[in-house]
Amino acid sequence: MENKILEAKDLKSLDEVRVEIFGKKGLLTEQFAKLKDLPNEEKKDFAKNLNIQKATLNKLFEHKKEELYLKHLEESLKAEAVDVSMFSHLQSAGALHPVQQTMDKIIDYFVSLNFEVQEGPLIEDDFHNFQALNLPVYHPARDMQDTFYLENGLVMRTHTSPVQIRYMQKSQPPFRMICPGSVFRRDFDITHTPMFHQVEGLVVDKSGKISFANLKYILEDFLKYMFGDVEVRFRPSFFPFTEPSTEVDISCIFCEGRGCRVCSHTGWLEVLGSGMVDANVFEAVGYRDVGGYAFGIGVERFAMLIHKIPDLRSLFEGDIRLLEQFR
C-alpha cells in the first residue's frame, strides 16, 4: 500500500489510490472488517496494528499530496507566466491629475510674464501665516482660515501667502512672483476639502509705479487665457492683507451669463480674490515707500470649472472612471 502512494504521478492518480486504500471498499476497510471473525484475545493486537498502519499511511499520503500539489502549482505558474516586456495594445497611457494639469497651465501663464516661482514650508509659524499678513492674534478674520494646529504654535499653512512674506524678508523690490502649493483648512463639503491647492501672486515696486489698473489688466488677460472669451468683473470685498480688496467674477461659462443653477441664476461665477497690498504687510517685512498688488487662485476651483466637475471631493477619491477622462 505504501508503494501505491509513493508511485502516484499526479493529484488525480493519488486520489484514486486514496479511494483504493481508505475508501468504503478499500484495502484498510477490508482489514478492519476481519475483526468480527477473530477470537476476542486476538482482536486487540490486530486492531492496534491496523491503526498504526492507518496512521502511517495517512501521514505518507498527506506528505505525497503536498509534494504533488506544489509540483502542480509550479507547473501552472510556468504555463500561465506573462512576459511583461511584450507589447500590448491593451496598455493605456497615463496622464497628469486634472488639478496638476490646471496648476501647470496657471504657472505657464505667469512664467511667460517673467514671474518667479517660489515654494515654502507646509508647516508655518503664527507670524508668517497670520501676523505678518495683518492678522494679529484674536483677529476675527482668522475664523475664515481655521486650520490644523500643531505644537509650539505651529500650524499647517492656510494659504501660500507665507511664502510671499519669507520672500520679501530676503529680497528687495522690484519683483514679481507666484507661489503655488498645498494649503490646509478645516472645511469639507462639495466645494471645499481640508487640503487643496493655491497659486498666489505678488508684484512689488517703488511707490507710485503700480496701480490697481495693472492688477485689473493682468487678471482680465489671465482669465480669458484660462476660460476663453468671458466677461470679468471686480466686486469690493475684504481681505486683511489687501486694501482695497476685490473678488473677481467671470460670466458663467455654463450658461454664458444668462443664469443657471451653477451660477445661482446670477450669470456670474466667483473665481479668485485680489487687491492692493496693505501697508501693514510691507511694514511687517521692513519695506518702505513701496506698493504692490496680490491675488490668490484656488486651483481646484479652476479645475472644476474647466472640466465641469460637480463635486470637488471627487478630485481626491482616486476613481479611475473620472481620472481616465484626462488621459
Steps between C-alpha positions, in 0.01 A plus 500: 500500500787737571640441153168592343515839672864562413450405134216750440603744224239772548212612723244308297680164527568569869127548558436164332748340741321669791172338399675166449654505849268712720167474314190311616618199303871574541778274622504640852121474530522132402763438770286667768206285386694187598488601867154353550625153401805494732507352851463761773857452623642589155277799422690749717842444343355475148310831538803669655722400207236612248469845665880543498507403133211735424674794672822427310317486168308821579824686575664365185191592296491862628873544433462367147192717443689818600794400279276446196303823569817710505615332180163571337510864619848554362401354163188720490696816577748421225220430252312820589803728521466833318789671328455854631749631246274406208312782329128505565232711336305477828745725682363847570700820522512685829424869543549781747232547763251774397611713795863474390403573139320816611785610727753452219286710266476779759874493568581503125303822457679691775844361416449635147470846663829450690344420837733302727366174645566464873415224748503481878433272800160340556535548877515865601531710813234748607699803388544398136154345462296765682666794674720622213191492277311749719323223695601564864409262779121487564424677170149380399611441139705205625175304532477490120834318491460256786762231450687210661702609802821331605723531804708809586262735320557347158221451246441333166508804273159634399622671181825538308532865608765408761729422205457863393597621849812281504591618151464869592712449813796396286438701179464859395254639242430525219387141444207290386447149633245220540492233766310179414441220749280309742310675779283376786172604660229319696224537235348192336203509260431479125709812433761471780749240620737508801797506260494692175734696273560867440705715269553842655670789325680811625642798310693771690676813375583850619208710618295647217617254233220246550128569504175309510482541123806272466329233712176532306672465164703190586207317664266570208760368256570197720132403534445523125808277457346242736131515402483657155283796407339581837400824666686594818376714787656618826291524820609677821583252775714464812835328549720601796816507288374720213332842484300554288397137452288346228334174408535424131213339306465371145182465297365148550667262255206259525217735403708780343369749753128431453455343846495133604516274805882501504522880528189524722326674210725806535694446177832534689752260658743609772852376411766681706585775747743789457593849611772755569738387773419652839766736643512294822631201303786705358574635848522143639784418256678834532405651162470879458361709213378204295171387350369180353211273426421139588252234390407147600372220278334177620630237258223246569238768436651564157528126427132450586393780265728403213408130510140546626555283810201540739654386831844617613548191717494272194839645400658322798311169506722329239204376296653373174173568315553871562877515462523300177305776326809719520740268318 
